[in-house]
Amino acid sequence: MGRVFIVGAGPGDPELITLKGLRLIETADAIVYDRLVPQALLSRARPQALLVYVGKKPGGQGPSQQEINEMLYNLALKYDVVVRLHGGDPLVFGRGFEECEYLASRGIRCEFVPGVTSGLAAPAKHYIPPVARGTASSVALVTGREDPSKGRRQVDFKRLAAAVDTIVIYMGAASAREIAAELMEGGLPPDTPVAVIESAFFEDERFRATTLGGLDAVRNPAVIVVGRTVERGLRLREALCR
C-alpha cells in the first residue's frame, strides 16, 4: 500500500513550487494533476510515471470529486508514491483536505506539501502586499463562488467590508459586480482601490487597476484584491516599472 502526497504546485510559475514538491514530482510513480498545473512541472516526472489529468473546466466539466477520491485510493493500492498535484496550495480553496480525509478513512497514509497560493502570489507579482504597516493590518482570503448544495452562502461580503483591511477574492469572476455591490452596501466607498489579476503567471495574464464602483466583467481564472494596499502597491509598481 502506497502513500499519497497532496502537493501544491504554486500559482502557475513552475519556479514557485517548493523543493519538496519538485522532488516528489520527480520521484512519483503516479501524478494526478489539475487544470492550472504548469506543463513544465509535469515534464520533470519520470518517463515511466503515470500522469492522470483530472482538471475541471469553468462550469464544472470534468471528473467529480468522488471519482478523484476513488482514483487516488486505487492508485495508492497499486503504487508506492502517488502525487496529487493541485494548482496553488491544496488547502486554500482546493479539495486537498477532503481527499486526505477520504484516503485516511480507508487506511491510506497521506501527507500535505503546501504550495504558494495564487491569492498572495498574483498580487505580489504586481507589488501589491496583503498587509502593509500604516495601511492594512488584516487580510481575508475568501471565495467568490460557493457550492450551491450547501444551501447558504458562508461569505457575507457586507459584514466583511467592515471587518478587514484587505480582501482577496478567489473564483469571483462570474460574480464580481455582485460582490462589489455588496461590499459597497457594507460601507466601502466606490473609490476603494481594486486590482484584478487574470490568468496570473500564464501567457495570457492580464492586470487591471480599478475601483469598486468601476469593477466590471472579469475573466476566469482571476484574483481580485480590494483595499488600500492596492493603492500603495500601484505606486511602487509605477516607480519600479518606469
C-alpha positions, 0 to 999 in steps of 0.5 A: 500500500502506497502513500499519497502526497497532496502537493501544491504546485504554486500559482502557475510559475513552475519556479514557485513550487517548493523543493519538496514538491519538485522532488516528489514530482520527480520521484512519483510513480503516479501524478494526478494533476489539475487544470492550472498545473504548469506543463513544465512541472509535469515534464520533470516526472519520470518517463515511466510515471503515470500522469492522470489529468483530472482538471475541471473546466469553468462550469464544472466539466470534468471528473467529480470529486468522488471519482478523484477520491476513488482514483487516488485510493486505487492508485495508492493500492497499486503504487508506492508514491502517488502525487496529487498535484493541485494548482496553488496550495491544496488547502486554500480553496482546493479539495486537498483536505477532503481527499486526505480525509477520504484516503485516511478513512480507508487506511491510506497514509497521506501527507500535505506539501503546501504550495504558494497560493495564487491569492498572495502570489498574483498580487505580489507579482504586481507589488501589491502586499496583503498587509502593509504597516500604516495601511492594512493590518488584516487580510481575508482570503475568501471565495467568490463562488460557493457550492450551491448544495450547501444551501447558504452562502458562508461569505457575507461580503457586507459584514466583511467590508467592515471587518478587514483591511484587505480582501482577496477574492478567489473564483469571483469572476462570474460574480464580481459586480455582485460582490462589489455591490455588496461590499459597497452596501457594507460601507466601502466607498466606490473609490476603494482601490481594486486590482484584478489579476487574470490568468496570473503567471500564464501567457495570457495574464492580464492586470487591471487597476480599478475601483469598486464602483468601476469593477466590471466583467472579469475573466476566469481564472482571476484574483481580485484584491480590494483595499488600500494596499492596492493603492500603495502597491500601484505606486511602487509598481509605477516607480519600479516599472518606469 
